[in-house]
């Protein structure tokens, strides 16, 4: 296994289901979960604000040296092609999967 935890985030608590599933599939992995309930809902925000929030979360994940990031938020998944290519860490969209 590659060192470092797996990062998962959502705009709230819904991504906990994804975290639980990953824990069942990969029992030896550490997981960092970020639920951004302070800024929920994302759906009524403008794209620049959503991307700013996304950058902040991705910075947090990379500062914690995650080896991969799973996006469990529908709104953030729609912008996957904007932020994913700009990051050094591999990012997966739970929605796309």
C-alpha positions as CSV (number, residue, x, y, z in Angstrom):
1,X,0.0,0.0,0.0
2,X,1.1,3.5,-0.8
3,X,1.7,5.6,2.4
4,X,-0.7,8.4,3.3
5,X,-4.5,8.5,3.9
6,X,-7.3,8.7,1.4
7,X,-9.1,12.0,1.5
8,X,-12.9,12.1,1.0
9,X,-15.0,15.3,1.0
10,X,-18.5,16.4,0.6
11,X,-20.4,19.7,1.1
12,X,-22.0,18.0,4.2
13,X,-22.4,14.6,5.7
14,X,-23.6,12.6,2.7
15,X,-20.1,11.5,1.8
16,X,-19.9,9.5,5.0
17,X,-21.6,6.7,3.1
18,X,-18.7,6.8,0.7
19,X,-16.2,6.8,3.6
20,X,-18.0,3.8,5.2
21,X,-17.9,1.9,1.9
22,X,-14.2,2.6,1.4
23,X,-13.5,1.5,4.9
24,X,-15.2,-1.8,4.2
25,X,-13.5,-2.3,0.8
26,X,-10.0,-1.2,2.1
27,X,-10.0,-2.0,5.8
28,X,-6.3,-1.1,6.3
29,X,-6.5,2.4,4.9
30,X,-6.6,5.6,6.9
31,X,-9.3,8.1,5.7
32,X,-9.5,11.8,6.2
33,X,-13.1,13.1,5.8
34,X,-13.9,16.7,5.2
35,X,-17.6,17.7,5.4
36,X,-18.0,21.4,4.5
37,X,-21.2,22.0,6.4
38,X,-20.2,25.6,7.0
39,X,-20.8,26.4,3.3
40,X,-23.7,24.1,2.4
41,X,-25.6,24.2,0.1
42,X,-23.1,24.5,-2.8
43,X,-25.9,24.4,-5.4
44,X,-26.9,28.0,-5.1
45,X,-23.4,29.4,-5.2
46,X,-21.7,30.9,-8.3
47,X,-19.0,28.9,-10.0
48,X,-16.0,31.2,-8.9
49,X,-17.1,30.8,-5.2
50,X,-17.5,27.0,-5.6
51,X,-14.0,26.8,-7.1
52,X,-12.6,28.9,-4.3
53,X,-14.1,26.6,-1.7
54,X,-12.8,23.6,-3.7
55,X,-9.3,24.9,-3.8
56,X,-9.3,25.4,0.0
57,X,-10.4,21.9,0.6
58,X,-7.9,20.4,-1.9
59,X,-5.1,22.5,-0.3
60,X,-6.1,21.0,3.1
61,X,-6.1,17.5,1.7
62,X,-2.7,18.0,0.0
63,X,-1.2,19.5,3.2
64,X,-2.3,16.3,5.0
65,X,-0.4,14.3,2.3
66,X,-3.3,12.2,1.1
67,X,-2.5,9.8,-1.6
68,X,-5.8,10.1,-3.4
69,X,-9.0,12.3,-3.0
70,X,-12.5,11.1,-3.5
71,X,-15.1,13.8,-4.3
72,X,-18.5,12.7,-2.9
73,X,-20.3,16.0,-3.7
74,X,-22.6,16.2,-6.7
75,X,-22.0,19.9,-7.3
76,X,-18.2,19.6,-7.0
77,X,-18.3,16.6,-9.3
78,X,-19.8,18.7,-12.1
79,X,-16.6,20.9,-12.0
80,X,-14.2,17.9,-11.9
81,X,-12.6,18.8,-15.3
82,X,-11.8,22.3,-14.0
83,X,-9.9,21.5,-10.8
84,X,-8.6,17.9,-11.2
85,X,-6.0,18.6,-13.9
86,X,-4.4,21.4,-11.8
87,X,-3.6,19.1,-8.8
88,X,-0.7,16.8,-8.1
89,X,-2.9,14.4,-6.2
90,X,-5.1,11.9,-8.0
91,X,-8.8,12.9,-7.7
92,X,-11.7,10.7,-8.2
93,X,-15.4,11.6,-8.5
94,X,-17.7,9.3,-6.6
95,X,-20.6,10.5,-8.8
96,X,-18.8,9.7,-12.0
97,X,-17.8,6.3,-10.7
